[in-house]
Amino acid sequence: MEVAVEDLSSLRKSLKVNLPKDVVAPQIKAAYQKLRNGGASLKGFRKGKIPQNLMEKTYGEQVKAEVADKIIKDTYFDALEETKLDAVVHPDIKKYEFNDDGSFVFEAEVEIKPEFELAKYKGLEVEHPEITVSDEEIEKSIEMTRKEIAPLKSVEDRGASEGDLVIIDFRGFEGGEPVKHLAKDKYSIDLGSGRDVKEFEDMVIGLKVGEEVSREVTFPPNSPNTAVAGKTIEFKINVKDVKERIMPDLDDEFAKDVDETFNSMDDLKTAITEKIKAEKTKTMEGDVNDKIMLQLLESHEFELPARLVAFEINELVNELEGNLKRQGMSLETAGLKHEDLAAQYKDTAERRIKGDFIIKKIASQEEIKLEEADINAGYERIAQQYNMTVPDVKSYFQGRNNLMPFMNELLNEKILKFLREETKVVFVEPEAEKKADAVAAEGEE
C-alpha cells in the first residue's frame, strides 16, 4: 500500500491510497465467486457455469462498486495510522479508480484535530454564591409538600380558581382547522403550579364542571411551546371536573404525615434545609463546571474542523426533531426550518467541539483515563436512575453506538472533576443579599 498526503489547509488533508494488484485481484475474484454462489444467472447458462467474460460484462460495475467500498473500508484506517493523521470525522471519498495494471487507487479528504498549546488550566478561580437556605425557601418547600399530600375534593358550586386541579377535554383549532397535537381528553391543569403556560391556565379560570366553552388564546412569540408560539389558537373545552385541595394544618401531625420518622415541624424543617443544601451543592458543581469551561474557551484560540462543526449542528437539529416527534410534532408543524436552526445552533456546536478538544488534551497531558471502577460506577448510576439492574444496563450498552457516547460522557465527567479539584471556588454573597445590603447602606447615608 502506497499512501501520499497533500495539505489542503491546516486541518484538511487529501489522502491518496494506492493498492497493488496482488491485494485487489483476490477481492475481485471473491466478489465474483460470491455472485456465483448466490445464484447469478444468465439465459442459456446453468447457474454457476457462466463464463468469466460474460460475468464481467453483466456484473462488472456492480462488483467494482462493492469491491471498492470494501477495500476503502479495510484500508482507510491503516492509511491514517501510516500517515499519523488524527482524523476527526468520516472521510469524504472524492474518487476511486481501478487501473489497467490491476491496481486500485482512491482519494479521500480528511479533517484532523487542531494543534494548539494548552493555556492555564490549573489554579483557576471562579466565584459562586454562598450556599445558604432562607426561611422563605423552607416555607415554599413546606407549602409544596402540603399541597402534594392535601386530599382532593370535587366542587360544583363555583368556578375553578388558583390551587384547584381542573380536568378537561380540549381541542385546538388554528384558522378553523383542527391541530392534531392540540387535542387531549381528561387533561389535568394544576392552576397556579406553572406546569402549563400561563395563557393555557388562564383560559379555564372561572369555569365550572360541565361547562363547554370556546376560548381564543394568543400565545406570545417567546412561548416555551414552539408549536403555538406567536399563534392565535381557538380551544374548545369541556370541563369534566374541578377539584379543590383540603389543605392540612401546619402542625406536628402534618410533619409525621410527611415522614413517620419526624416528631415535629422542627424535624421537618431541618430535613428540608439539608435537602435544599444538597440540591444547591449539586447545582454548584454544574455551575462551577460551566465557569471553568467558559474560562478555558476564552483562553484558547484555534481553528475548528468545518465538517465536524456541521456534523455537530446536524446532531443538535436531530435531537430537537426527536424531542418534537415524541410530542407528536415535526419541524414543519412547529414552524421551524432546518436552515434557520443550523444557523441558530452554530455557536453552540462550536463551543461544544472546542471545549471537547481542550479537555481531551488536558486528559492526555494529565494521563486521565477511565478505569474499570469509573465504568462500573456509571453503570450503577444509570441503574438507579432508571430503576434497572446493572446487568440490564450493561446489556443495553453492549452495542458500540450506545457504548462510545456513554464512555465519552464518563471520561468528560472525570476530567471536569479533576479541573474542579484544581480550581479555587470563591464564595460570594448571593445577589439578592448584595442588593438588600446596598439598599440598606444607602438608607443609612
C-alpha positions in Angstrom: 0.0 0.0 0.0 1.3 3.4 -1.0 0.0 6.5 0.8 0.5 10.1 -0.1 -0.7 13.2 1.8 -1.4 16.6 0.3 -2.1 19.7 2.6 -5.3 21.4 1.6 -5.3 23.6 4.7 -4.0 23.3 8.3 -6.9 21.0 9.1 -7.8 19.5 5.7 -5.7 16.9 4.1 -6.0 14.9 0.8 -5.1 11.3 1.3 -4.2 9.3 -1.8 -4.0 5.5 -1.3 -2.7 3.0 -4.0 -3.3 -0.7 -3.6 -1.3 -3.1 -5.8 -2.8 -5.8 -8.0 -1.9 -8.7 -5.6 -4.2 -7.0 -3.0 -7.0 -6.1 -5.4 -7.3 -9.2 -7.5 -8.3 -11.7 -4.7 -11.0 -9.2 -3.7 -12.5 -9.1 -7.2 -12.2 -12.9 -7.5 -14.0 -13.4 -4.2 -16.8 -11.0 -5.3 -17.5 -12.9 -8.5 -17.4 -16.2 -6.6 -19.9 -14.8 -4.1 -22.2 -13.9 -7.1 -22.0 -17.4 -8.5 -22.7 -18.9 -5.1 -25.6 -16.6 -4.7 -27.3 -17.8 -7.8 -26.3 -15.3 -10.5 -27.9 -16.4 -13.7 -27.8 -15.6 -17.5 -30.2 -17.0 -20.1 -28.6 -20.1 -21.8 -26.2 -20.9 -18.9 -26.6 -23.0 -15.9 -26.1 -21.4 -12.5 -22.5 -21.3 -11.6 -21.3 -22.0 -15.1 -21.4 -18.5 -16.6 -18.1 -17.7 -18.4 -16.0 -15.1 -16.6 -16.1 -12.6 -19.5 -19.9 -12.6 -19.5 -19.9 -12.3 -15.7 -17.7 -9.2 -16.0 -19.8 -7.7 -18.8 -23.0 -8.3 -16.9 -21.9 -7.7 -13.3 -18.7 -5.8 -13.7 -19.9 -2.4 -12.5 -21.7 -3.9 -9.5 -18.6 -5.9 -8.5 -16.3 -2.9 -8.8 -18.6 -0.8 -6.6 -18.8 -3.5 -3.9 -15.1 -4.2 -4.0 -14.2 -0.5 -4.0 -16.4 0.0 -0.9 -14.8 -3.0 0.9 -11.2 -2.0 0.0 -11.7 1.6 1.2 -13.2 0.4 4.5 -10.5 -2.2 5.0 -7.6 0.1 4.3 -8.6 3.7 5.3 -7.7 3.4 8.9 -4.4 1.6 8.1 -3.6 4.6 5.8 -4.4 7.0 8.7 -2.1 5.1 11.0 0.7 5.0 8.5 0.5 8.8 7.9 -0.1 9.6 11.6 -3.2 11.7 10.7 -5.6 12.1 13.6 -8.9 12.3 11.7 -12.0 13.6 13.4 -14.9 12.7 11.1 -15.5 10.1 8.4 -13.6 10.7 5.2 -15.1 12.4 2.1 -14.2 10.0 -0.7 -13.5 12.2 -3.7 -12.9 9.4 -6.2 -11.6 5.9 -6.8 -10.4 4.0 -9.8 -9.4 0.5 -10.9 -6.3 0.9 -13.0 -5.4 -1.1 -16.2 -2.5 -2.7 -14.3 -4.9 -4.2 -11.8 -4.1 -1.7 -9.0 -6.7 0.3 -7.2 -6.4 4.0 -6.1 -8.7 6.2 -4.0 -8.6 9.8 -2.8 -10.2 11.0 0.4 -10.3 14.4 2.1 -10.0 14.2 5.8 -10.1 16.7 8.6 -7.7 16.4 11.5 -7.6 17.6 15.1 -6.2 21.1 15.5 -2.8 21.5 17.1 -2.7 24.1 19.9 -0.9 24.8 23.2 -2.7 24.5 26.4 -3.3 27.7 28.3 -3.5 27.7 32.1 -6.0 25.2 33.4 -4.8 24.6 37.0 -5.3 27.2 39.7 -8.2 28.8 38.0 -10.6 30.9 40.2 -14.3 31.1 40.0 -17.0 32.8 42.0 -20.1 31.2 43.3 -22.9 32.5 45.7 -22.6 31.1 49.2 -24.8 28.1 49.8 -27.5 29.3 52.2 -31.1 28.3 52.9 -33.6 31.1 53.6 -36.8 30.9 55.7 -38.7 31.7 52.5 -37.2 28.7 50.7 -38.1 26.4 53.6 -41.7 27.8 53.8 -42.1 27.4 50.0 -40.9 23.8 50.2 -43.3 23.1 53.1 -46.2 24.6 51.1 -45.4 22.5 48.1 -45.3 19.4 50.3 -48.6 20.5 51.9 -50.1 20.8 48.5 -48.9 17.4 47.4 -50.4 15.5 50.3 -53.6 17.5 50.5 -56.7 15.4 49.7 -58.8 16.5 46.7 -62.5 17.2 46.8 -64.7 17.8 43.7 -66.6 21.1 43.7 -69.6 22.0 41.6 -70.8 25.2 43.2 -68.1 27.5 42.0 -65.7 28.2 39.1 -62.1 27.0 39.0 -59.6 29.1 40.9 -55.8 29.1 41.7 -54.8 26.0 43.6 -57.5 23.8 42.0 -56.9 20.8 39.8 -59.1 21.1 36.7 -59.8 18.1 34.4 -60.8 19.0 30.8 -61.2 17.6 27.3 -59.9 20.1 24.8 -59.4 20.5 21.0 -57.3 23.2 19.4 -58.0 24.9 16.1 -56.0 27.3 14.0 -57.8 29.2 11.3 -60.8 26.9 11.8 -58.7 23.8 11.1 -58.0 21.2 13.9 -54.4 21.0 15.2 -53.6 17.3 15.7 -51.2 17.7 18.6 -53.5 20.1 20.4 -56.2 17.6 21.5 -56.4 15.8 24.8 -59.0 14.0 26.9 -59.0 14.1 30.7 -56.1 16.5 30.7 -55.3 17.9 34.2 -54.4 21.5 34.8 -52.9 22.4 38.2 -53.8 26.1 38.4 -51.0 28.2 39.7 -48.4 25.5 39.5 -46.8 26.8 36.4 -46.7 23.4 34.8 -48.7 24.8 31.9 -48.0 28.1 30.2 -49.9 31.0 31.8 -52.2 31.6 28.8 -53.4 28.0 28.9 -54.1 28.1 32.7 -55.9 31.4 32.4 -58.4 30.1 29.9 -60.0 27.7 32.4 -60.1 30.0 35.4 -63.7 30.6 36.5 -65.1 27.6 34.6 -67.4 25.1 36.3 -67.9 21.4 36.0 -70.0 20.6 32.9 -69.3 23.8 31.0 -68.5 23.6 27.3 -66.9 26.7 26.1 -64.7 28.1 23.3 -61.6 30.2 24.3 -59.3 32.1 21.9 -55.8 32.3 23.2 -52.9 34.3 21.6 -49.6 33.0 22.7 -46.5 35.2 22.9 -43.7 34.8 20.4 -41.3 33.6 23.1 -43.7 30.9 24.4 -41.8 27.8 25.5 -44.1 25.7 23.4 -42.7 26.3 19.9 -45.8 24.8 18.3 -48.1 27.7 19.5 -45.5 30.5 19.9 -46.9 33.7 18.3 -50.1 32.0 17.2 -53.8 32.5 18.0 -55.5 29.2 18.8 -59.1 28.6 19.5 -59.7 26.0 22.2 -63.0 24.1 22.6 -63.1 23.0 26.2 -65.3 20.6 28.1 -64.8 20.8 31.9 -65.0 17.3 33.4 -64.1 18.0 37.0 -62.9 20.7 39.3 -61.1 19.5 42.5 -60.1 21.7 45.4 -57.4 20.8 47.9 -58.2 20.4 51.5 -55.0 21.9 52.9 -53.8 20.2 56.2 -52.8 22.4 59.2 -49.1 23.0 59.7 -48.5 21.2 62.9 -46.6 18.3 64.3 -49.1 15.8 62.9 -48.5 17.2 59.5 -44.8 16.6 59.9 -45.5 13.0 60.9 -47.7 12.5 57.8 -44.8 13.7 55.6 -42.4 11.2 57.2 -43.1 8.9 60.1 -39.6 9.4 61.4 -40.4 13.1 62.1 -41.8 14.0 65.5 -42.3 17.7 65.0 -42.3 20.6 62.5 -38.7 21.3 63.6 -37.6 17.9 62.3 -39.4 18.6 59.0 -37.7 22.0 58.6 -34.3 20.5 59.4 -34.7 17.8 56.8 -35.9 20.3 54.2 -32.9 22.6 55.0 -30.5 19.7 54.4 -32.2 18.6 51.2 -32.1 22.2 49.8 -28.4 22.5 50.7 -27.6 19.2 49.0 -29.5 20.3 45.9 -27.7 23.6 45.8 -24.3 21.9 46.3 -25.1 19.6 43.3 -26.2 22.6 41.3 -23.0 24.4 42.3 -21.0 21.5 40.8 -22.5 22.1 37.4 -22.2 25.9 37.7 -18.5 25.6 38.6 -18.0 23.3 35.6 -19.7 25.9 33.3 -17.5 28.7 34.6 -14.3 26.6 34.3 -15.2 25.8 30.7 -16.0 29.4 29.9 -12.5 30.4 31.1 -10.9 27.7 29.1 -12.9 28.6 26.0 -11.8 32.3 26.3 -8.2 31.4 26.9 -7.8 29.1 23.8 -8.0 30.2 20.2 -7.7 27.7 17.4 -9.4 26.7 14.1 -12.2 24.1 14.2 -12.7 21.4 11.5 -15.7 22.6 9.4 -17.2 19.2 8.7 -17.1 18.3 12.4 -19.0 21.5 13.2 -21.5 20.7 10.5 -21.9 17.2 11.9 -22.5 18.6 15.5 -25.0 21.1 14.2 -26.9 18.2 12.5 -26.8 16.2 15.7 -28.4 19.2 17.6 -31.1 19.5 15.0 -31.8 15.8 15.1 -32.0 15.9 18.8 -34.7 18.7 18.6 -36.6 16.7 15.9 -36.6 13.6 18.2 -38.0 15.7 21.1 -40.7 17.1 18.8 -41.5 13.6 17.4 -42.1 12.4 21.0 -44.7 15.2 21.3 -46.4 14.2 18.1 -44.9 17.1 16.1 -42.3 17.8 13.4 -40.1 20.7 12.5 -42.8 21.7 9.9 -45.7 21.6 12.4 -43.6 23.5 14.9 -43.0 26.3 12.4 -39.2 25.6 12.3 -36.8 25.4 9.3 -33.7 23.2 9.2 -31.5 26.0 7.8 -32.6 28.5 10.4 -31.9 26.0 13.2 -28.5 25.3 11.7 -27.6 29.0 11.9 -29.0 29.2 15.4 -27.0 26.2 16.7 -23.7 27.1 15.1 -22.3 28.8 18.2 -23.4 26.0 20.5 -21.8 23.4 18.2 -18.5 25.3 18.0 -18.4 25.7 21.8 -19.0 22.0 22.4 -16.4 20.9 19.9 -13.8 23.5 21.1 -14.4 22.6 24.7 -14.1 18.9 24.0 -10.8 19.4 22.2 -9.5 21.3 25.2 -10.5 18.9 27.9 -9.3 15.9 26.0 -5.9 17.5 25.6 -5.9 18.2 29.3 -6.7 14.5 29.9 -3.8 13.5 27.7 -1.5 15.9 29.5 -2.6 14.6 32.9 -2.9 11.0 31.8 -6.6 10.9 32.9 -8.2 7.7 31.7 -11.3 5.7 32.5 -10.7 2.8 34.9 -13.0 -0.2 35.4 -14.2 1.4 38.6 -15.4 4.5 36.8 -17.3 2.5 34.3 -19.0 0.3 36.9 -19.9 3.4 38.9 -21.5 4.8 35.7 -23.5 1.6 35.2 -24.7 1.7 38.8 -25.8 5.3 38.4 -27.8 4.6 35.3 -29.4 1.5 37.0 -30.5 3.6 40.0 -31.8 6.5 37.8 -33.9 4.2 35.6 -34.8 1.5 38.1 -32.8 -1.1 36.2 -30.4 -3.9 37.2 -26.7 -3.3 36.5 -26.6 -6.4 34.1 -29.5 -4.9 32.1 -27.7 -1.6 31.9 -24.5 -3.4 30.7 -26.6 -5.3 28.1 -28.1 -2.0 26.8 -24.6 -0.5 26.3 -23.1 -3.6 24.5 -23.6 -2.0 21.1 -20.8 0.3 20.0 -23.3 3.1 19.1 -24.6 3.2 22.7 -21.3 2.5 24.5 -19.0 5.1 22.9 -21.1 8.2 23.8 -21.5 6.8 27.3 -17.8 6.2 27.8 -17.1 9.7 26.4 -19.5 11.2 28.9 -17.9 9.3 31.8 -14.4 10.5 30.7 -15.6 14.1 30.4 -17.0 13.9 34.0 -13.7 12.6 35.3 -11.8 15.4 33.6 -14.1 18.0 34.9 -13.9 16.6 38.4 -10.1 16.9 38.2 -10.4 20.5 37.0 -12.8 21.3 39.8 -10.4 20.0 42.3 -7.7 22.2 40.8 -9.9 25.3 40.9 -10.4 27.7 43.7 -14.1 28.5 44.4 -14.5 31.9 46.0 -17.9 32.1 47.7 -19.6 35.5 47.4 -22.9 36.9 48.8 -26.0 35.9 46.8 -27.1 38.7 44.5 -30.3 39.3 46.5 -28.4 39.8 49.7 -26.0 42.1 47.9 -28.8 44.3 46.7 -30.5 44.3 50.1 -27.2 45.4 51.7 -26.7 48.1 49.1 -30.2 49.5 49.7 -29.7 49.4 53.5 -26.4 51.2 53.1 -28.0 53.9 51.0 -30.7 54.4 53.7 -28.1 54.8 56.4 -26.5 57.6 54.4 
